[in-house]
Amino acid sequence: MGAGALTICHNKTAVLVTEDMKKMVQIPMLRPWEAKNTKVFGASLSELQDRGLVEDGVPVLLRRLVEHLRKHALQQEGLFRVNGNVRAVGTLKQRLESGEHVDLSESDSCAVASLVKQFLRDLPEGLVNATVQQALVHCYHECGDDITCSDLRDLLRELPDVHYRLLSYLCHFLTLVESNHGQNRMTAFNLATVFGPSVFQ
């Protein structure tokens, strides 16, 4: 093949490559985190439910975090009161949201506990919505110390089902944490101090 023919072939190839490049530039590029919606922190419970990320009323990721703490950290002093290292918490959150398989036993329990609090804090509408909060406050002002568990349960039943079930799951877990307060120093008062702002936003 002569030099002229090679030049023509080269020019045709260059034109084809150029055309392909123009087409590629016109296609909107998706960042990895935009290609599929993996956001868990900051997503509403109803959104997580619609995406199949809730089982038995509890977000799958949150259950993983809580169950890890239940198995490995119930007696850890200052559980939930001592915050995890900010960088470690951020890295763990990023890895979990990216869908990476994370062995939580390799993570610091304080970082895992911090993510539990952050998950609740980041719920867009809070775990207990403003309407139910106002009803609880009104009931307390009306009944004072005569308020009953039945009264509270009836009010909390006004929450969306996914909220009520998560709150129930959380309360059962925190009761277990409190039952170990001799070791972890987390009394009901301490737990209320830590979780109150996250649950009642």
SEVOMAR-334654 format. One record per residue (C-alpha): x negated, y, z negated; residue number from 1; residue in one letter. Coordinates in steps of 0.05 Angstrom, whole numbers, plus 5000, padded with zeros to 4 digits. Layout:
BEGIN
> X	Y	Z	NUM	A $
...
This chain:
BEGIN
> 5000	5000	5000	1	M $
> 4972	5067	5021	2	G $
> 4960	5127	4978	3	A $
> 5021	5162	5009	4	G $
> 5067	5104	4992	5	A $
> 5041	5102	4921	6	L $
> 5054	5176	4913	7	T $
> 5126	5168	4938	8	I $
> 5138	5109	4890	9	C $
> 5108	5149	4833	10	H $
> 5151	5210	4849	11	N $
> 5215	5168	4853	12	K $
> 5200	5135	4786	13	T $
> 5186	5203	4756	14	A $
> 5253	5229	4781	15	V $
> 5290	5168	4752	16	L $
> 5255	5176	4685	17	V $
> 5272	5250	4685	18	T $
> 5346	5235	4700	19	E $
> 5348	5182	4645	20	D $
> 5317	5231	4596	21	M $
> 5370	5284	4613	22	K $
> 5425	5233	4599	23	K $
> 5393	5214	4533	24	M $
> 5387	5286	4510	25	V $
> 5462	5296	4524	26	Q $
> 5480	5238	4478	27	I $
> 5489	5265	4407	28	P $
> 5437	5232	4363	29	M $
> 5463	5205	4297	30	L $
> 5420	5205	4236	31	R $
> 5417	5137	4201	32	P $
> 5463	5160	4145	33	W $
> 5513	5188	4196	34	E $
> 5515	5125	4237	35	A $
> 5555	5090	4184	36	K $
> 5587	5121	4123	37	N $
> 5548	5094	4064	38	T $
> 5563	5150	4016	39	K $
> 5586	5123	3949	40	V $
> 5567	5177	3899	41	F $
> 5613	5236	3909	42	G $
> 5665	5196	3948	43	A $
> 5736	5193	3920	44	S $
> 5760	5127	3890	45	L $
> 5816	5123	3943	46	S $
> 5764	5132	3998	47	E $
> 5720	5077	3969	48	L $
> 5782	5033	3964	49	Q $
> 5800	5046	4037	50	D $
> 5728	5027	4057	51	R $
> 5733	4961	4020	52	G $
> 5682	4982	3967	53	L $
> 5729	4970	3907	54	V $
> 5743	4902	3877	55	E $
> 5795	4892	3822	56	D $
> 5801	4967	3815	57	G $
> 5727	4979	3803	58	V $
> 5677	5005	3855	59	P $
> 5629	4948	3872	60	V $
> 5567	4990	3861	61	L $
> 5590	5016	3794	62	L $
> 5606	4946	3771	63	R $
> 5536	4924	3789	64	R $
> 5506	4979	3748	65	L $
> 5551	4966	3688	66	V $
> 5542	4891	3689	67	E $
> 5467	4900	3691	68	H $
> 5471	4943	3628	69	L $
> 5519	4894	3595	70	R $
> 5469	4837	3605	71	K $
> 5404	4873	3592	72	H $
> 5413	4938	3553	73	A $
> 5469	4935	3502	74	L $
> 5420	4938	3444	75	Q $
> 5375	4991	3474	76	Q $
> 5371	5051	3427	77	E $
> 5400	5114	3456	78	G $
> 5434	5078	3515	79	L $
> 5468	5133	3557	80	F $
> 5442	5187	3510	81	R $
> 5370	5182	3536	82	V $
> 5367	5204	3609	83	N $
> 5327	5166	3661	84	G $
> 5268	5198	3697	85	N $
> 5298	5246	3749	86	V $
> 5255	5219	3806	87	R $
> 5269	5146	3787	88	A $
> 5344	5160	3784	89	V $
> 5342	5196	3852	90	G $
> 5302	5140	3885	91	T $
> 5348	5086	3857	92	L $
> 5410	5123	3880	93	K $
> 5381	5132	3950	94	Q $
> 5362	5059	3956	95	R $
> 5431	5035	3933	96	L $
> 5468	5081	3980	97	E $
> 5425	5061	4039	98	S $
> 5450	4990	4030	99	G $
> 5382	4963	4010	100	E $
> 5384	4901	3967	101	H $
> 5359	4927	3899	102	V $
> 5339	4882	3842	103	D $
> 5363	4923	3783	104	L $
> 5321	4883	3735	105	S $
> 5261	4920	3765	106	E $
> 5293	4987	3747	107	S $
> 5290	5024	3681	108	D $
> 5355	5016	3642	109	S $
> 5357	5090	3628	110	C $
> 5357	5103	3703	111	A $
> 5414	5053	3713	112	V $
> 5453	5085	3655	113	A $
> 5442	5154	3685	114	S $
> 5471	5131	3751	115	L $
> 5534	5106	3716	116	V $
> 5544	5175	3686	117	K $
> 5528	5209	3753	118	Q $
> 5578	5165	3790	119	F $
> 5634	5187	3743	120	L $
> 5611	5260	3743	121	R $
> 5609	5262	3819	122	D $
> 5681	5237	3829	123	L $
> 5712	5295	3868	124	P $
> 5777	5295	3828	125	E $
> 5749	5267	3764	126	G $
> 5770	5201	3732	127	L $
> 5827	5233	3692	128	V $
> 5860	5286	3735	129	N $
> 5880	5355	3709	130	A $
> 5955	5338	3705	131	T $
> 5944	5279	3659	132	V $
> 5892	5318	3619	133	Q $
> 5943	5373	3606	134	Q $
> 5995	5322	3586	135	A $
> 5946	5289	3537	136	L $
> 5929	5356	3506	137	V $
> 6003	5374	3500	138	H $
> 6019	5307	3468	139	C $
> 5962	5314	3419	140	Y $
> 5986	5385	3399	141	H $
> 6057	5359	3391	142	E $
> 6042	5294	3354	143	C $
> 5976	5308	3320	144	G $
> 5952	5248	3281	145	D $
> 6018	5213	3293	146	D $
> 6001	5201	3366	147	I $
> 6002	5127	3382	148	T $
> 5963	5083	3430	149	C $
> 6028	5069	3465	150	S $
> 6039	5144	3476	151	D $
> 5969	5151	3505	152	L $
> 5977	5089	3549	153	R $
> 6042	5115	3578	154	D $
> 6009	5181	3596	155	L $
> 5948	5147	3627	156	L $
> 5995	5103	3668	157	R $
> 6010	5167	3707	158	E $
> 5941	5163	3737	159	L $
> 5932	5132	3807	160	P $
> 5924	5057	3799	161	D $
> 5851	5056	3820	162	V $
> 5836	5110	3768	163	H $
> 5873	5074	3713	164	Y $
> 5839	5008	3727	165	R $
> 5770	5039	3728	166	L $
> 5784	5077	3663	167	L $
> 5807	5011	3631	168	S $
> 5744	4976	3655	169	Y $
> 5701	5032	3629	170	L $
> 5735	5033	3561	171	C $
> 5726	4958	3553	172	H $
> 5652	4965	3568	173	F $
> 5642	5025	3522	174	L $
> 5677	4986	3466	175	T $
> 5625	4932	3476	176	L $
> 5569	4984	3473	177	V $
> 5599	5013	3409	178	E $
> 5602	4944	3377	179	S $
> 5526	4943	3382	180	N $
> 5517	5012	3351	181	H $
> 5475	4983	3295	182	G $
> 5420	4972	3347	183	Q $
> 5435	5023	3401	184	N $
> 5458	5079	3355	185	R $
> 5516	5094	3402	186	M $
> 5576	5103	3358	187	T $
> 5645	5119	3386	188	A $
> 5632	5193	3372	189	F $
> 5565	5191	3408	190	N $
> 5596	5156	3468	191	L $
> 5654	5205	3470	192	A $
> 5604	5263	3469	193	T $
> 5566	5233	3527	194	V $
> 5625	5210	3570	195	F $
> 5677	5262	3554	196	G $
> 5651	5314	3603	197	P $
> 5644	5261	3658	198	S $
> 5713	5230	3649	199	V $
> 5751	5295	3635	200	F $
> 5725	5345	3685	201	Q $
